[in-house]
Amino acid sequence: MDTITLTVLKIIFLLGFTLHNLEEAIWLPEWTKYAKNYHQQVTRNQFVFAVIIITIIGYIITVLDIVYANIGDFINYIYLGFIGMMAVNTIFPHLISTIALKKYTPGLITALLLNLPISLLIITHYIQSGINIFYLIISVVVVSIIILISLKPLFKLGEKLIIY
């Protein structure tokens, strides 16, 4: 895959990521009332604020990777951790909670149709280009943990800052 094709895929991934976050922002706060045992109940203000911040971070990481990174650079691993986290996010919690609750989890369709296949294409490219698979796995785990840990403070901040 040439550089232009890879860059286009990264931009398409961002668009899919944005659509995924919009789908969640619209329907997930209401869904959390139903899924109390599986997901912390959040208000629209809390969730929209958190999803905006996470989306901005995703854009920044992607732009840095497109502009500054060469195969194997530290920024590649942060970027791959980010898109790998989104691939994992398709399965857990979206697919698993949809099956467990027997109710559609907001974000599942955009994750299955956009985030998962595009992230796997990009990750496959990097693996074929010689990226260290151990570092790739570590980066997915680390980025996932950082994002999960950041959600609760972002929800609290969103509740204080957003009044809608």
Secondary structure, 3 states (H helix, E strand, C coil): CCHHHHHHHHHHHHHHHHHHHHHHHHHHHHHHHHCCCCCCCCCHHHHHHHHHHHHHHHHHHHHHHHHHCCCCCHHHHHHHHHHHHHHHHHHHHHHHHHHHHCCCCCCHHHHHHHHHHHHHHHHHHHHHCCCCHHHHHHHHHHHHHHHHHHHHHHHHHHHHHCCC
